[in-house]
Amino acid sequence: MSNRTSIKVALEIVGTVLMVVGALLIGAVLVVLSENNPIEAYQAMIAGAFGSKQKIAEVVVKLIPILIMSLGVSIAFKAQLWNIGAGGQFLMGSIVSVAIALYVPVPIWLRIPLSFAAAIVVGAGWAALAGWLKARFSANEVITTLMLNYIAHYLLLYLINGPMQDPYSDLSQTDVIPDGMRLTKLLGPTFRLHSGLFIMIAVVVLMIFFWRTTLGYRIDLTGQGEKVATYSGINVNRTVILTMGLSGGLIGLAGWIEIFGIQFRLLDGIAGGLGNTATIVALLGSLNVYGVIAAAIFFSALLCGGASMKRMTDVPYSVVDVIQGLIIIFVIAKNVVWDRCDPMKLFSKKKGYSQHAE
């Protein structure tokens, strides 16, 4: 690794740590304003995330969809494609998973891989649709992916209150998938941690190697500008559609894991805020696989610990939402400062490095 690359990585890490610390400090001020002790509140948060084997397992359960979705979002972001539709892609993967699990008349052992593949394909197709609209009509992907979120959500509401509603319940939900299709519990029936953990690990390994492939290079180069990519011989429109498809495919996979590992049925609110969280985590991790892993662990612990903090103290859970919002603001501010000031140039001048120093 060159000196310049090492410096850039170090500055990214320092900037990320400062953003998180800054958000936590402002969160502490809010805790004080709510007439609570911030030290006790954060101690309760840490205990809620890491205070026992079961709590650690819950953090990992939360981590599985967040990390996979964040890695999926980062693929699109790397190409400067702002895929804000992770929530909708997650829902589409979940919907097709349950539909196959409940209604396709084939043996269970065949429905499992069929639903697995369908979740990836449908999630990929839902995102690729936005990519095609951008490539064909120059439609802004922020708007199209956001609108597709609403379509997916209303489709879910229609299905769980209509053709897919559980016939034995008046609640807005489907019937549960068969027991034989559920992911194996890893730590016994009292723990929710499931074998989706191994799928998450496989996705992480694949993503580490993905950015070293020709396709990964093409996506990265596309993110540097259309003119640069075109000059390099890359078909930009095709790469845009393919990139969005890969991004949505991973997110659809996260929907399959959530259904077969945790929820076992469709119901309103199944995606929660996972789509927004994935976006925050991808940005906080600077779109780097290792950075995304660290950011996903932090947010999983924050979400689980925040719930415990609310139960153990008088601090409202909205403090966690404020911390998330502050991190978004700090990420945007950091990018603006970085673009205008270019710390690399300042650091290089101070240390006497040339722009091409190795």
C-alpha positions in Angstrom: 0.0 0.0 0.0 1.4 3.4 -1.0 2.0 6.2 1.5 -0.8 8.2 -0.1 -3.3 5.4 0.2 -2.3 4.7 3.8 -2.8 8.4 4.6 -6.2 8.5 2.9 -7.4 5.4 4.8 -6.2 6.9 8.1 -8.0 10.1 7.4 -11.2 8.2 6.6 -11.0 6.2 9.8 -10.3 9.3 11.9 -13.1 11.2 10.3 -15.6 8.4 10.8 -14.6 8.0 14.5 -15.0 11.8 15.0 -18.5 11.7 13.4 -19.6 8.9 15.7 -18.2 10.5 18.8 -19.7 13.8 17.9 -23.1 12.3 17.4 -22.9 10.4 20.7 -21.8 13.6 22.5 -24.8 15.6 21.1 -26.9 12.6 22.1 -25.6 12.9 25.6 -26.6 16.6 25.7 -30.1 15.5 24.7 -30.1 12.9 27.5 -29.2 15.7 30.0 -32.0 17.9 28.7 -34.4 15.0 29.3 -33.2 15.2 32.9 -31.3 11.9 32.8 -27.8 10.8 33.4 -25.9 10.3 30.1 -23.4 8.0 31.6 -26.1 5.7 33.0 -28.0 5.9 29.7 -25.0 4.8 27.7 -24.1 2.2 30.2 -27.6 0.8 29.8 -27.2 0.9 26.0 -23.9 -1.0 26.1 -25.3 -3.6 28.6 -28.4 -3.9 26.4 -26.1 -4.8 23.4 -23.4 -6.8 25.0 -24.5 -7.6 28.5 -25.2 -11.3 28.0 -24.9 -14.1 25.5 -28.5 -13.7 24.4 -28.1 -9.9 23.9 -25.0 -10.4 21.8 -26.9 -13.0 19.8 -29.7 -10.4 19.2 -27.1 -7.9 17.9 -25.9 -10.5 15.4 -29.5 -11.2 14.4 -29.9 -7.5 13.7 -26.5 -7.4 12.0 -27.4 -10.0 9.3 -29.9 -8.0 7.2 -28.3 -4.7 7.9 -24.8 -5.8 6.7 -26.1 -7.6 3.6 -28.3 -4.7 2.6 -25.5 -2.2 3.3 -23.1 -4.1 1.1 -25.8 -4.2 -1.6 -26.4 -0.4 -1.3 -22.7 0.2 -1.4 -22.4 -1.4 -4.8 -24.7 1.1 -6.3 -23.3 4.0 -4.4 -19.8 3.1 -5.6 -21.0 3.8 -9.2 -22.5 7.1 -8.0 -26.0 5.5 -8.3 -28.1 6.6 -5.3 -30.2 3.5 -4.6 -32.6 4.8 -2.0 -34.9 1.9 -2.7 -33.4 -0.8 -0.4 -36.7 -1.0 1.6 -38.7 -1.8 -1.5 -36.2 -4.3 -2.8 -36.2 -6.0 0.6 -40.0 -6.2 0.5 -40.1 -7.6 -3.0 -37.6 -10.3 -2.0 -39.7 -11.1 1.1 -43.0 -11.2 -0.9 -41.8 -13.6 -3.5 -40.1 -15.8 -0.9 -43.4 -16.3 1.1 -45.4 -16.7 -2.1 -43.2 -19.6 -3.2 -43.0 -21.1 0.3 -46.8 -21.1 0.7 -48.3 -21.7 -2.7 -45.9 -23.4 -5.1 -46.9 -27.1 -5.2 -43.4 -28.7 -5.1 -41.6 -30.5 -2.3 -40.2 -28.4 0.5 -36.6 -29.3 -0.3 -37.2 -27.8 -3.8 -39.1 -24.7 -2.5 -36.1 -23.6 -0.4 -33.6 -23.1 -3.3 -36.4 -21.9 -5.5 -37.5 -19.2 -3.1 -33.8 -18.3 -2.4 -33.1 -17.7 -6.1 -36.4 -15.9 -6.7 -35.8 -13.4 -3.9 -32.4 -12.5 -5.4 -33.8 -12.3 -9.0 -36.9 -10.2 -8.0 -34.9 -7.9 -5.8 -32.4 -7.5 -8.6 -35.2 -6.8 -11.1 -36.9 -4.2 -8.9 -33.6 -2.3 -8.6 -32.6 -2.9 -12.3 -35.9 -1.3 -13.3 -34.7 2.0 -11.8 -31.4 1.5 -13.5 -33.1 1.0 -16.9 -35.2 4.1 -16.4 -32.0 6.1 -15.7 -30.2 4.5 -18.7 -33.1 4.9 -21.1 -34.7 8.2 -20.0 -32.1 9.7 -17.7 -34.6 9.4 -14.8 -33.2 10.3 -11.5 -32.6 7.1 -9.6 -33.2 8.8 -6.2 -36.8 9.5 -7.3 -37.5 6.2 -9.1 -36.1 4.0 -6.3 -38.1 6.0 -3.7 -41.3 5.7 -5.7 -40.7 2.0 -6.2 -40.5 1.7 -2.4 -44.1 3.0 -2.2 -45.3 0.6 -4.8 -43.7 -2.4 -3.0 -45.2 -1.2 0.3 -48.7 -0.9 -1.1 -48.4 -4.2 -2.8 -47.5 -5.8 0.5 -50.5 -4.2 2.2 -52.8 -5.4 -0.6 -51.4 -9.0 -0.3 -51.6 -9.3 3.5 -55.1 -7.9 3.5 -56.3 -9.8 0.5 -55.2 -12.8 -1.5 -52.4 -13.8 0.9 -54.0 -13.0 4.2 -53.9 -15.8 6.8 -57.3 -17.5 6.5 -57.3 -18.3 10.2 -56.7 -14.7 11.4 -58.1 -11.3 11.0 -54.7 -9.7 11.3 -52.9 -8.2 8.4 -50.4 -11.0 7.8 -49.9 -14.2 5.9 -49.9 -17.8 7.2 -46.5 -19.0 8.5 -44.1 -20.8 6.2 -43.7 -24.6 6.9 -41.4 -25.6 9.7 -39.2 -27.6 7.4 -38.2 -24.4 5.5 -37.0 -22.4 8.4 -33.4 -21.6 9.0 -31.7 -23.6 11.7 -31.3 -22.0 15.2 -27.7 -22.0 16.1 -27.8 -21.6 19.9 -31.0 -23.5 20.7 -34.7 -22.7 20.6 -34.5 -19.8 23.1 -32.1 -17.8 20.9 -33.1 -16.2 17.6 -29.7 -16.5 16.0 -30.0 -18.6 12.9 -27.9 -20.1 10.1 -28.4 -17.0 8.0 -25.2 -16.0 9.7 -23.2 -18.2 7.4 -24.9 -16.7 4.4 -23.9 -13.2 5.7 -20.3 -14.4 6.1 -20.3 -15.8 2.5 -21.6 -12.5 1.2 -18.9 -10.6 3.0 -16.2 -12.9 1.5 -17.7 -12.6 -2.0 -17.8 -8.8 -1.7 -14.1 -8.6 -0.6 -13.1 -10.4 -3.8 -15.8 -8.8 -6.0 -14.0 -5.4 -6.0 -10.9 -7.1 -7.4 -12.8 -8.5 -10.4 -13.2 -6.9 -13.8 -16.8 -6.1 -13.1 -16.0 -4.5 -9.8 -13.4 -2.4 -11.5 -15.9 -1.3 -14.2 -18.4 -0.3 -11.5 -15.8 1.7 -9.6 -14.6 3.4 -12.8 -18.2 4.3 -13.7 -18.5 6.0 -10.4 -15.6 8.3 -11.4 -17.6 9.8 -14.2 -19.4 8.9 -17.4 -16.7 10.4 -19.6 -14.0 8.6 -17.8 -15.9 5.3 -18.1 -16.8 5.8 -21.8 -13.2 6.7 -22.6 -12.1 3.4 -21.0 -14.4 1.5 -23.3 -17.2 0.8 -20.7 -20.8 0.6 -21.8 -22.1 3.0 -19.2 -25.8 2.3 -19.7 -25.4 -1.5 -19.4 -23.2 -1.1 -16.4 -25.8 1.2 -14.7 -28.5 -1.5 -15.1 -26.2 -4.3 -14.1 -24.9 -2.4 -11.0 -28.4 -1.6 -9.8 -29.4 -5.3 -10.4 -26.5 -6.5 -8.3 -27.3 -4.0 -5.6 -31.0 -5.1 -5.5 -30.1 -8.8 -5.6 -28.2 -8.7 -2.3 -31.0 -6.7 -0.7 -33.6 -9.2 -1.9 -31.5 -11.9 -0.4 -31.6 -10.1 2.9 -35.4 -10.2 2.6 -35.3 -14.0 2.1 -33.1 -14.4 5.2 -35.4 -12.3 7.3 -38.4 -14.4 6.3 -36.9 -17.8 6.7 -34.8 -17.0 9.8 -36.9 -14.6 11.9 -40.4 -13.6 10.7 -41.7 -16.7 9.0 -44.5 -14.7 7.4 -45.3 -11.4 5.7 -46.7 -8.6 7.9 -46.9 -4.9 7.8 -43.7 -3.1 8.9 -41.5 -6.2 8.2 -38.8 -4.0 6.6 -38.9 -1.5 9.5 -36.2 1.1 8.9 -33.7 -1.3 7.5 -33.6 0.5 4.1 -32.7 3.8 5.7 -30.2 2.1 8.1 -28.5 0.4 5.2 -28.0 3.7 3.5 -26.5 5.3 6.6 -24.2 2.3 7.2 -23.0 2.3 3.7 -22.1 6.0 3.8 -20.6 5.8 7.3 -18.4 2.9 6.1 -17.2 5.0 3.2 -18.4 2.2 0.8 -15.5 0.1 1.9 -16.3 -3.5 2.8 -14.4 -3.4 6.1 -15.7 0.0 6.9 -19.3 -1.1 6.2 -18.8 -4.1 8.5 -17.6 -1.9 11.3 -20.5 0.6 10.8 -23.0 -2.2 10.6 -21.8 -3.7 13.9 -22.0 -0.3 15.5 -25.6 0.4 14.2 -26.8 -3.1 15.2 -25.5 -2.5 18.7 -27.0 1.0 18.7 -30.4 -0.3 17.8 -30.5 -3.2 20.2 -28.9 -1.2 23.0 -31.2 1.7 22.4 -34.2 -0.5 23.0 -32.7 -1.6 26.3 -31.8 1.9 27.3 -35.5 2.9 26.9 -36.6 0.0 29.1 -33.9 0.5 31.8 -34.0 4.4 32.0 -36.4 7.2 31.3 -34.5 8.2 28.1 -36.8 8.1 25.1 -35.8 5.8 22.1 -36.0 8.9 19.9 -32.4 9.7 21.1 -31.2 6.8 19.0 -33.1 8.2 16.0 -31.4 11.6 16.6 -28.0 9.9 16.8 -28.7 8.3 13.4 -29.8 11.5 11.9 -26.7 13.4 13.2 -24.5 10.8 11.7 -26.2 11.4 8.3 -25.6 15.1 8.7 -21.9 14.6 9.7 -21.4 12.2 6.7 -22.7 14.8 4.3 -20.7 17.6 6.0 -17.6 15.5 5.8 -18.0 14.9 2.1 -18.5 18.6 1.4 -15.5 19.6 3.5 -13.4 16.8 1.8 -14.4 18.0 -1.7 -13.7 21.6 -1.0 -10.6 21.4 1.2 -9.0 18.1 0.0 -7.2 17.1 3.2 -4.9 14.9 1.1 -3.4 17.9 -0.6 -3.0 19.8 2.7 -1.4 16.7 4.3 0.9 16.1 1.4 2.2 19.7 1.4 2.7 19.6 5.2 4.7 16.3 5.0 6.5 17.2 1.8 5.0 14.3 -0.2 4.5 14.7 -3.9 1.1 13.8 -5.4 2.7 10.6 -6.8 4.7 9.6 -3.7 4.8 5.9 -3.1 
